[in-house]
Amino acid sequence: MLLLFDLFVNNLTYRVGVQVSAPEQHIEWSQYAYCQYVTTTEYLCNSIMIFESLQRLGSKASRILLYPKEWAQDSNTEEGRLLLKARDELGVVLKAIEVQHFDGEKTWADSFTKLLAFNQTEYKRVLSLDSDATVLQSMDELFLVPSAPVAMPRAYWIEDKPTLSSQLVLVEPSTFEMNRVLEAFQHRSPSDYDMEIVNDLYGKDCIIIPHRRYDLLTGEFRNRDHHLYLGSKEEIWDPEVAYNEAKFLHFSDWPFPKPWIKASREQVEEVVPKCHRMTNGTEDCRDREKWLFVYQEFRERRERVCGIDFV
């Protein structure tokens, strides 16, 4: 299989063809890893769900979880129970870290912990995924794109300037790059988080991963105009095709709550995609049905993977 990637260097974009069907025996999958980071119990469950999906879908790369060192690996707490599940049932490498706190702001801790993917130098490449998402297909082929410190998809929903999305970040860990990230974090502005930092550092020198397939937002099913996602105004949007080709689906319907937070009927009715009438007079509700499905599927899978306490 041949995938095309954009190489974004000095404001110029180049198309890069990537052969991803290398013989299996030539790939040392232990040198590549999916990375999850957690600072709260709720997001720990999300990360376990990500790892469960990767295992079920046949991903061959390693899996690592960065978690607060205060959490014990025992069955006496919810955190400990899920950590043991990750280690024993899903083959996850557990890494206890000291969560950094900046200016007393919890969000800073989350952003910084996410960027610790750059510090996992025992791996050639690490793919960091946001956990408020669903993995629909294995993404092992991304580990085989041409060498670059960072590869990211574009935040296709932002029109005013080219911006990279930090929901999915492929990094080549190194002490040099980790020090760059640390320096940027120490000199950040109050409005800068992980997305702003990686854009400042790598926005003009990275590989662009196609957002189609690799960074679909649930909010796309609520849009009437899909040209930003499709890449053209001529292609006709088909929610079934978009869902079936997607590999990573990110829950993004602000101000609608994330799927592990129960929404009221009024909240659902306010944001649920509208049906629209086709030229033949029939009503098309496929966007609505798919949007409701992905939220319901997440909730059901959350109970199955993490237990009834997480419903």
N, C-alpha and C positions, 0 to 999 in steps of 0.2 A: 504494500500500500504506500502511495506517495502522498504526503501532505505538504501543502505550501504554507510557509511562514513568512511574515514580514520582518526584515531586519531594519530597525529604525536607528539610523546613525546620523548625527549632525543635521537633524531636521529632514533627512532624505529617507525614503522608505524603499527597501529592496525586497523583491520576492525571493524566497529561499525554498527550494525543493528539498524535502527531507524524506529519505527512504527509511521507513520504520519497520520493515519486514526482515530485519537482520536475523540470521539463523539463531534459533533459541540457544544453542550450545555456546555461542560466542558472547552471550550477555550474562554478566555476573550481577544478577538482580539484587544480591545482598549489598551492592555498592550504591543502590538507589533507595530512596525512602519517601513515603508520604508522611507528612508531619502535621500533628494536631497540637494545639496549645490550649490549656484551660486554666482558669482562675476561679471558677465557680462550679458548684455541683450541677446546675442546670446545663451548663455548656459541656461538662464532662459527659453527660448522657449523650448530647449531640455528637461529640467526638467518637464515642463508642459506636454510635449509629453509623458514622462515616466509615469506621474500620470494619464493621460488620458487613456493610455494603461492598467494600473493596474485596473482602474475603469471599463473599457470596458470588461476586462477579468474576472471580478468578484472577485478580491482580497478583502479580508475582513479585512486585517490589516490597521492600521491608516497610514496617510501620513503626513510627516513634511517637510517643506522647510526652509532652512537657507539662508537668503539673507541680503545684506548690509543695515544697519539701515538708510542710506541716502535715500533709495528708499521709496517714499510715496505710500500708498495704495489708489490711486485715479485713475480716468480714464483719466487724463490729460497727462500722459506719457505712453510710451509703457511698461515700467517696471510695472507701477501701474496698467495698464489694465490687464496685465497677472497675476499679483499677485491677483487681484480681481477675475479673472477667476478661478485661482487655489482654492481660498478660497470658492467662492460661488457656482461654478459648479462642482468642483472635491473634495470638502470636505477636503482640505489640511489645516493643522495647519501651520500658518505662524510665523516664528521666526526671528525677526530682530537681527542681530549680528554686532559687530564691527569687520570688516575685519582687520586682523593683517597684517602688512607689515614687511618683513624681508629683510634687506640689500637692500631695494629699488627694490627687484625682485618680479614681479607679480606672477610668478609661485609658489613662496613660499607661497603667500597668498592663492592660490587655494589649495595647498597641505594641509596647516594647517586647512583651513575651512572644508575640507573633513574629517579630523580627529576629528572634533567637534562632530561627532556621538557618541564618547565616553562620551560626557558631557550631553547627553539627558537622565538624570537619572530618569525621570518620567516613562520611559518605561523599561520593562524587557529586551527586545531585540530590536535592531535597525539594519536594513539591508540597508547599504549605497551602492548605485549603481552609477557608472559613467554614465553621461548623454549622452555621444557620443555613444549611443547604442540604440537598440530596444528591448523592452520587448515583447516576443512572447507568453508567458504563465505566469499565476500566479505562484509565488514562495513562497506562504504562508507556505508551508510545511517546509521550512528552519528554520522558527522560532521555530520549535519543535524538532530540533536536540538536543543531550545531552548538558548539561551545560558546557560552556567553555568561557573564556574571549573573544575569537575571533574564527571565522571559516571563512576560505577562500579557494578558489580553487587554484590549482597549476598553475603557468604560464607555461603551457605545452610546449610552443614554445621555452623555454630556456633550452638548453640541458646540458650546462657545469656544473651547480649545481642546486640542488633543490631550487626553488624559488616560493614564493606565489604571486598570482596576487591580486592587490588592486582594480581591476575593480569592484569587488563585495566583500564586507566585512560585515560579520554578527558580531555584537559586543554586549556584555552585558555591558551597560553603568554603570560607577561607578566613584566616585571621585578619588579612588585609581588609576584606569587605566588611567583616564584623566591626573592625575599628572605624571604618567609614560611617557605618550605621550609628555606632556609639557617639561619634563626634557630631553627627547630624542631630541626634536626639538631644544631646546636651545643649545645642544651640538652636533648638526649634523655637518657633513662635507659638503663642498660646493656642492658635487655631490649627496647628499642624499635628496630624496623627500619622499612622503608618502609611496611609495612602499618599499623603503629601510628601512624606520623607522619601519613599521609593520613587515617586515621580521626580523629585528634585535631584536625586542621585542618579537615576537610571533612565529618566524619561527620554533622553536623546541618544542613548547607547544601550539598546537591549533588543532582544528578539520579541516580536509581537506574536503572541499566540492568537489564532482566530477566535473571536468571541462567539461566533456560531459554533455550536456544539460544546464549547468549553466555558461559557459564562452566560447562560440564559437566565433572565430574571423572571420570577413569577409575575411581576407587574406587566410583562410583555403581553400576557394573555388579556390584560385589561385595556391595552392600547387599541386605538382604531387605525393609527398610522404605524406601520411596521418597517418603514424603509431604513431606519437607523440600524435595526437588527439584521434585516435581510441584506443590506448593502446596496439596494437598488429600489427604485420606485416602480419598476416594471414587474418584478416577481410578485406573485400572488401569495399572500400569507395563508398557510394551512397549519392550524394548531397541532394537528396530529403529526404532520411531518416534522414540525419544529420540535415537538416533544420526543419523537422517536429518534431523531438524530442527535439530540442533546446528550452530553455526558455529565454535565454539572449544572444543577438547577439551584439558583440562589433565591431564598425567600426575601422579597423586597417589595412591599406594598404599603409603605408608610402612608398614613399613621395606623394602618391595620396591624394588630399585634402579630408577633412571630407565632409559628404554628403550635409551639408548646404552651402558649398562653391562651386560655379559653376566651374566645371572642363572643360578644353578645349577638343576638339575632339582628339587632339594629346595626351593629358594626359590619356584619356580613352583608346585609342588604345594601349598605351604603357603598361598598366597594366591589361587590361581586360583578364580574363582567356581564355586560348586557347582551342579550340575544339581538340579532339583527336580521332583517328580512332580505332574502336572496332575490335575484332578478326574476326567478320563476315563481315567486310568491311564497315560498316555504321559509320557515324560520330556522336560522342557523344558531344553535346554542353550544357549539363545540368548545368555544373559548371558555364559556361559563362552566361547562361540565369538566373540562380539563383542570381549570383553576381549583374548583371544589375538590376534585379528585386528589391533586397533589397535597393539599392541606390535610385531607382525611387520611390519606395513605401514610403521611408522616406521623400523625397522631397514633394510628394503629400500630405502626412499626415501632414507635417509641415505647409503647407499652410492652410489646413483644420482646424488645431488645433489653430495655432497662428495668422493666417491672411496673406494676400498677401504681407505685408511688410517684411515677413521673408522668402520669396522665394529667 
